[in-house]
């Protein structure tokens, strides 16, 4: 239910034109292109949204699994879309600092990647039909908007990621759409708790993108990709990352202390604060590193999202609906 999470991993194996010696083949290429390391950013919002449904006494296993599969398929489809569109727009070149992209590395042709994108988005659409059957027509808008945003993130006449809108759309789709949508398909409505729980999830997903864009801002600027890191520079990216991480840690504390109107206090909702030590390593990198040296910070921020999100889901489920 969201645009692509920024990828984390190793450097590219080739500069385009054909696969390098020892490059993955067959199904392994498709696994590489799916970017499994990004899938936690699809799983965490569903886990948190499901926890909100549990807290409201509305948990439903079938819709929860449907939301999970739908989110994963949309994530993979968006990864495929980013792979082919970034290569065609010149954002992915031999100078790429991040993990291997299949089209840029010559492992798959643009035509093959487009076909894979259509298949995976088609699977997401089938899951969406089931969710509409169990939760109603509002899911049509959610599902179509999610798929459309996955394509429009780097494709189409006005690619969002190329015009500084990537951060906003990751916040919206990884946070509010994915968390609240998951709660809705189970509860038939969006609990107040789900709206608040969306904020930390979306903030940390966006923080991953910020590191990605900070790392790539030089090559992005050459390709005409005007991310916020390109527009506001290194200092702006650092400030944005720090703000997003702070929001992600403060909101569970507020929910736990009961200072949010309409939500009763619960110690359990403070569980994500146990993830605070995981902020230190990526924080040091974000403050000091440049270019490829930011790859460890990218992976560490993704791990922070996973640990923080799972702790948050447990805390929300145990803390009740308020």
C-alpha positions in Angstrom: 0.0 0.0 0.0 2.9 2.3 -0.5 5.6 3.6 -2.8 8.9 1.9 -2.9 11.1 1.8 0.2 14.7 2.8 -0.5 16.8 -0.2 -1.1 19.7 -1.2 1.2 22.5 -3.5 0.2 25.7 -3.8 -1.8 27.2 -1.9 -4.6 26.2 -2.6 -8.2 27.9 -5.4 -10.1 28.0 -3.8 -13.5 27.6 -0.5 -15.3 24.9 -1.5 -17.8 25.0 -3.1 -21.2 25.3 -6.7 -19.9 25.7 -8.7 -16.7 29.1 -9.0 -15.0 30.8 -12.3 -14.5 29.3 -14.0 -11.5 26.1 -12.0 -11.7 22.9 -13.8 -10.5 20.9 -15.6 -13.1 17.3 -16.9 -13.6 15.0 -16.6 -10.6 17.7 -15.1 -8.5 17.7 -12.0 -10.7 14.0 -11.5 -9.9 14.7 -11.9 -6.2 17.4 -9.3 -6.4 15.0 -7.0 -8.3 12.3 -7.5 -5.7 14.8 -6.1 -3.1 13.8 -8.3 -0.1 15.5 -5.9 2.3 12.8 -3.3 1.6 9.9 -5.6 2.4 10.1 -4.9 6.1 8.8 -1.5 5.2 5.7 -3.1 3.8 5.3 -5.6 6.6 5.7 -3.1 9.6 2.7 -0.9 8.7 0.4 -4.0 8.4 1.7 -5.3 11.7 0.9 -1.9 13.4 -2.5 -1.6 11.7 -3.4 -5.1 12.7 -2.3 -4.4 16.3 -4.7 -1.4 16.3 -7.5 -3.7 15.2 -6.5 -6.1 18.0 -6.6 -3.3 20.5 -10.1 -2.4 19.3 -11.2 -6.0 19.6 -11.8 -6.3 15.9 -9.0 -8.6 14.7 -9.8 -10.6 11.5 -7.2 -13.1 10.3 -8.3 -13.2 6.6 -8.3 -9.5 6.0 -5.1 -9.1 7.9 -3.3 -11.7 5.7 -4.9 -10.1 2.6 -3.5 -6.7 3.6 -0.1 -8.2 4.2 0.1 -9.9 0.8 -1.3 -6.9 -0.9 1.3 -4.6 0.7 4.1 -7.0 -0.3 3.0 -7.3 -3.9 2.6 -3.5 -4.2 6.1 -3.0 -2.7 7.7 -5.5 -5.1 5.8 -4.0 -8.1 7.0 -0.6 -7.1 10.5 -1.8 -6.8 10.3 -3.2 -10.3 8.9 0.1 -11.6 11.7 2.1 -9.9 14.3 -0.2 -11.4 13.2 0.3 -15.0 12.1 3.9 -14.8 15.3 5.1 -13.0 17.4 3.3 -15.6 15.6 4.9 -18.5 15.7 8.4 -16.9 19.4 8.1 -16.3 19.2 8.2 -12.5 20.8 4.7 -12.3 24.2 4.6 -14.0 27.6 3.0 -13.6 28.2 5.7 -10.9 25.4 4.3 -8.7 26.3 4.2 -5.0 23.5 1.9 -3.9 22.6 -1.8 -4.4 22.4 -3.5 -7.8 19.5 -2.5 -10.1 18.7 -5.3 -12.5 18.0 -3.1 -15.6 21.0 -0.8 -15.1 23.2 -3.8 -14.5 22.0 -5.6 -17.7 20.5 -8.5 -15.8 17.0 -7.9 -17.2 15.8 -5.9 -20.1 13.3 -3.0 -19.7 10.7 -5.1 -21.4 11.2 -8.0 -19.0 11.0 -5.7 -16.0 7.8 -4.1 -17.2 6.3 -7.5 -17.7 7.2 -8.4 -14.1 5.8 -5.2 -12.8 2.4 -5.9 -14.5 2.3 -9.4 -13.1 3.0 -8.4 -9.6 0.6 -5.4 -9.6 -1.9 -7.9 -11.1 -1.5 -10.1 -8.1 -2.0 -7.1 -5.8 -5.2 -6.3 -7.8 -6.5 -9.8 -7.2 -5.9 -9.5 -3.4 -7.6 -6.1 -3.6 -10.8 -7.8 -5.0 -10.9 -10.0 -1.9 -10.4 -7.0 0.4 -13.2 -5.1 -1.3 -15.5 -8.1 -0.8 -14.8 -8.2 2.9 -14.4 -4.5 3.7 -16.3 -2.6 1.0 -15.8 -0.2 -1.8 -13.5 2.3 0.0 -10.8 -0.3 -0.6 -11.1 0.3 -4.3 -9.8 3.8 -3.9 -7.0 2.8 -1.5 -5.8 0.0 -3.7 -5.8 1.9 -7.0 -4.2 4.9 -5.4 -1.4 2.7 -4.0 -0.7 1.0 -7.3 -0.8 4.3 -9.2 1.5 6.0 -6.7 3.9 3.0 -7.0 4.2 3.7 -10.7 4.1 7.5 -10.5 6.9 7.5 -7.9 9.5 7.3 -10.7 7.4 6.8 -13.8 4.8 8.7 -15.8 4.8 12.3 -17.0 5.4 13.8 -13.6 7.4 11.3 -11.5 6.9 12.3 -7.8 10.4 11.3 -6.6 11.9 13.5 -9.2 10.1 16.6 -8.0 10.7 16.5 -4.3 7.5 14.8 -3.4 8.9 11.4 -2.6 9.2 12.2 1.1 5.5 13.3 1.4 4.2 10.2 -0.5 6.3 7.8 1.6 5.0 9.4 4.7 1.4 9.2 3.5 1.4 5.7 2.0 3.8 3.9 4.4 2.1 5.6 7.3 -1.5 6.7 7.0 -2.7 4.6 4.0 -1.0 1.3 5.0 -1.6 1.5 8.8 -5.1 2.9 8.7 -6.1 0.8 5.6 -5.0 -2.4 7.5 -7.1 -1.4 10.5 -10.0 -0.5 8.3 -10.3 -3.9 6.5 -10.5 -5.6 9.9 -12.5 -3.2 12.0 -14.7 -1.6 9.4 -13.6 1.8 10.5 -10.3 3.5 11.4 -9.8 3.7 15.2 -8.3 6.9 16.6 -5.3 4.9 17.8 -4.5 3.9 14.2 -4.3 7.5 13.0 -1.7 8.2 15.7 0.1 4.9 15.2 0.5 5.8 11.5 2.8 8.7 12.4 5.9 6.9 13.7 5.7 4.2 11.0 5.5 6.8 8.2 8.2 8.9 9.8 10.8 6.1 10.0 9.9 4.9 6.5 10.6 8.4 5.3 13.8 8.5 7.3 15.1 5.6 5.2 14.3 7.6 2.0 16.1 10.6 3.5 19.4 8.6 3.9 19.0 7.2 0.4 18.5 10.6 -1.1 21.3 12.2 1.0 23.7 9.4 -0.4 22.6 9.9 -4.0 22.1 13.7 -4.1 25.1 14.4 -6.4 24.2 11.8 -9.0 20.5 12.6 -8.6 21.2 16.3 -9.3 23.0 15.3 -12.5 20.0 13.2 -13.6 17.6 16.1 -12.9 16.1 14.2 -9.9 15.2 17.1 -7.6 14.8 15.4 -4.3 14.6 17.4 -1.0 18.2 16.4 -0.4 19.1 18.0 -3.7 17.0 21.1 -3.1 18.0 21.8 0.5 21.5 20.1 0.6 23.2 18.0 3.1 22.2 20.1 6.1 18.6 19.9 5.2 18.7 16.1 4.9 20.4 15.7 8.2 17.8 18.0 9.9 14.9 16.1 8.3 16.3 12.7 9.4 16.8 13.8 13.0 13.2 15.3 13.1 11.6 12.1 11.7 13.4 9.9 14.1 12.5 12.2 17.0 8.8 12.1 16.0 8.9 8.3 15.8 10.2 8.0 19.4 8.1 10.8 20.9 4.6 9.7 19.6 4.6 6.3 21.4 5.7 8.1 24.6 2.7 10.5 24.2 0.4 7.6 23.6 1.8 5.7 26.6 1.4 8.6 28.9 -2.2 9.3 27.9 -1.7 12.9 26.9 -3.5 12.3 23.6 -7.2 13.2 23.9 -9.4 10.2 23.6 -6.7 7.6 24.3 -6.1 6.2 27.8 -2.6 5.8 29.1 -0.8 2.4 28.8 2.8 1.6 29.6 2.9 -1.0 26.8 2.7 1.7 24.1 6.1 3.0 25.3 7.8 -0.3 24.2 9.3 1.3 21.0 11.5 3.5 23.3 13.6 0.3 23.7 14.7 0.9 20.1 16.5 4.2 21.0 20.0 2.5 21.2 19.5 1.6 17.5 19.4 5.3 16.6 23.0 6.0 17.6 24.9 4.1 14.8 22.9 5.5 11.9 22.8 8.9 13.5 26.6 9.1 13.6 26.8 8.1 10.0 24.1 10.6 8.9 26.0 13.4 10.7 29.4 12.6 9.3 29.4 10.4 6.2 28.9 11.1 2.5 28.2 9.0 -0.6 28.6 5.2 -0.4 29.7 5.5 3.3 26.0 6.2 4.1 25.0 2.6 3.0 25.4 1.3 6.5 23.2 4.1 7.8 20.6 3.1 5.3 20.5 -0.5 6.5 20.6 0.6 10.1 17.6 2.9 9.6 15.7 0.1 8.0 16.5 -2.1 11.0 15.3 0.7 13.3 12.0 0.7 11.4 11.6 -3.0 11.8 12.5 -3.2 15.5 10.6 -0.1 16.4 7.6 -1.2 14.4 7.4 -4.7 15.8 7.8 -3.3 19.4 5.1 -0.8 18.7 2.7 -3.5 17.3 3.2 -5.6 20.4 2.7 -2.6 22.7 -0.4 -1.4 20.8 -2.0 -4.9 21.0 -1.3 -5.3 24.7 -2.2 -1.7 25.6 -5.8 -2.0 24.5 -7.9 0.6 22.6 -7.7 3.4 25.2 
